[in-house]
Amino acid sequence: AATPTMSKPLVEFRHLTAAVLGDANPFDDEVTSIAVVVGVVAIGTRKGSIFTLESAGANLRKVATNNAHIYSLSLDSEGCFCASGTADGRVTVWALGPGTEPWVSEHSVKPVLSVAICPDYAQNNAESLAVCASGEDGRLVMHRRSLFSGQTVLHEGEGFVTRIIWRTSFIAWANDKGVKVYNVATGQKVSFIPRPLPDPSAG
């Protein structure tokens, strides 16, 4: 009879907490946010540290410590830049390579709960140097890195925005009302998916 061969698993699991927090007291700090693109993982902690490592779990590097709770991280498509949203109301873009100072934009006095960096941020042109952010102030704001650090409010008045995703020219965000989509190229909202109503038959 033929001997069955073991195929490679479709999913591999790796424990990253120990690699990031080391031997620190488990109650001293904790992982609060993770962002992933091909080949790169960014990890943020409650005490404001940001780490990067390869998706295989190697080459751990500490990018920054700003002492403010990291609520959200976002990586550009090339894994060259990482945006963070923090408890002090700031949006910061960190270069994951040497030679570039972080860029900071003041969003609000309240925590920034979600950020989404432009996927093409590394192209370094006027259109791509942008981060979309929102938080407890209820405003969805486009932060542009320019001479005057311009900010444009894309949406507001529907409570906390808890998640933002930016893909190609489309930005999607979620709040208590549902999910909305904005087209950056046209400057228009293009879709709305309402939050499903509770099922009365559910226990």
C-alpha positions, 0 to 999 in steps of 0.5 A: 500500500502507498504510504500517505504523504504529509502535506504542508499545513495551509495555516501556521500559527506562531505565538508572538506575545513572548517575542514582543513583550519578552520576560516582562510582567504580563500585567505590565504591558499588553498587545493592543493592535496588530497590522499585517501586509505581505512580509511585515507585521506591526504590533502596538502595545498599551504602553505605546511601543510599536514593534515590527517583525517579519511575518515568519516571526524573525527580525524583531525591531522596536520602532518607537515608544511614545507612552500613549496607548496604541489603539490602531495601526495601519501599514502601507502596501509596501510595508515601508510606513506605519500609521498609528492612532493613539490615546492622546489624540494623535495620528503618527506616521513612522518610517520603518526604514532609517533616515525619515523622521515621524510625521505627527498630526493632531486629530483630537483631544480624544483617543484615535480608535482607527487609522488607515494609511494610503496604500501608496504612501511610499510613492511620496507624492501629494496624493499619496501622503495621507492617512484617514483617521477617526475616534471617540470624537466621531469625525472621519478625517483625512490627514494630508502631509503637506506644507500646511498639514491639511485636514478634511472631514469626510464624515461625522455625526454618527458616533464612534468609527471603530474600523477603517480600511483603505484599498486602492481609491476606496475607504470603508469605515464602520460605526453603529449605523453600518458600513460606508464607502468613500471614493477618494478619486471622486470625493464622493460616498458611493455605498452604505451597508446598514447594520443588520437589525437584531433577530427577534427569534434569537435567544 
